[in-house]
């Protein structure tokens, strides 16, 4: 697989944390960042969205009671 270079600026604390986590896992910072992105865009991301949707569905009536159905937000056609 072809690789491309990506330069990212982060604060020193974030850089230090990335180095420490990569070292603890025995991998390069490069690979650590790659894995984080894959996790975020992959199964973990989908699982989170599905869990959030299930939560909202389960507690929809509680939110409606607390905040009122007329305060659901912008309706289609309104801006």
C-alpha positions in Angstrom: 0.0 0.0 0.0 1.3 3.4 -0.9 2.0 5.8 1.9 1.5 9.6 2.0 3.0 12.0 4.5 0.7 14.0 6.7 2.1 16.7 8.9 0.0 17.6 12.0 0.7 20.2 14.7 -0.4 19.4 18.2 0.5 20.8 21.6 3.4 19.3 23.5 1.2 17.5 25.9 -0.6 15.7 23.1 2.6 14.8 21.4 4.1 13.5 24.6 0.9 11.4 25.3 1.1 10.0 21.7 4.8 9.0 22.1 4.1 7.4 25.5 1.1 5.4 24.4 3.0 4.2 21.2 6.0 3.2 23.3 3.8 1.4 25.8 2.2 -0.6 23.0 5.6 -1.2 21.3 4.7 0.5 18.1 5.8 3.7 16.3 3.9 6.9 16.8 3.0 6.7 13.1 1.4 3.3 13.5 -0.4 4.5 16.7 -2.0 7.4 14.9 -2.9 5.2 11.9 -4.7 2.7 14.3 -6.5 5.6 16.1 -7.9 6.8 12.7 -8.9 3.4 11.6 -10.7 2.8 14.9 -12.5 6.1 14.7 -13.6 5.5 11.1 -14.2 1.8 11.5 -16.2 -0.5 13.6 -15.8 1.5 16.9 -17.3 4.5 15.2 -20.3 2.6 13.9 -20.8 0.9 17.3 -20.9 4.2 19.0 -23.4 5.7 16.6 -25.7 2.6 16.9 -25.5 2.7 20.7 -26.3 6.5 20.7 -29.3 5.9 18.4 -30.5 3.0 20.6 -30.2 5.3 23.7 -32.1 8.1 22.1 -34.9 5.7 20.9 -35.1 4.2 24.4 -35.4 7.5 26.2 -37.3 9.5 23.5 -40.3 9.8 25.7 -38.3 11.1 28.7 -36.7 13.8 26.5 -40.1 14.7 25.0 -41.6 15.0 28.5 -38.7 17.1 29.8 -38.2 19.4 26.9 -41.6 19.3 25.2 -42.5 18.0 21.8 -42.9 21.6 20.4 -39.2 22.3 21.1 -37.9 19.5 18.8 -35.9 22.0 16.8 -36.2 23.3 13.2 -38.7 21.5 11.1 -38.3 20.8 7.5 -38.9 23.9 5.4 -38.2 26.3 8.3 -35.0 28.2 8.7 
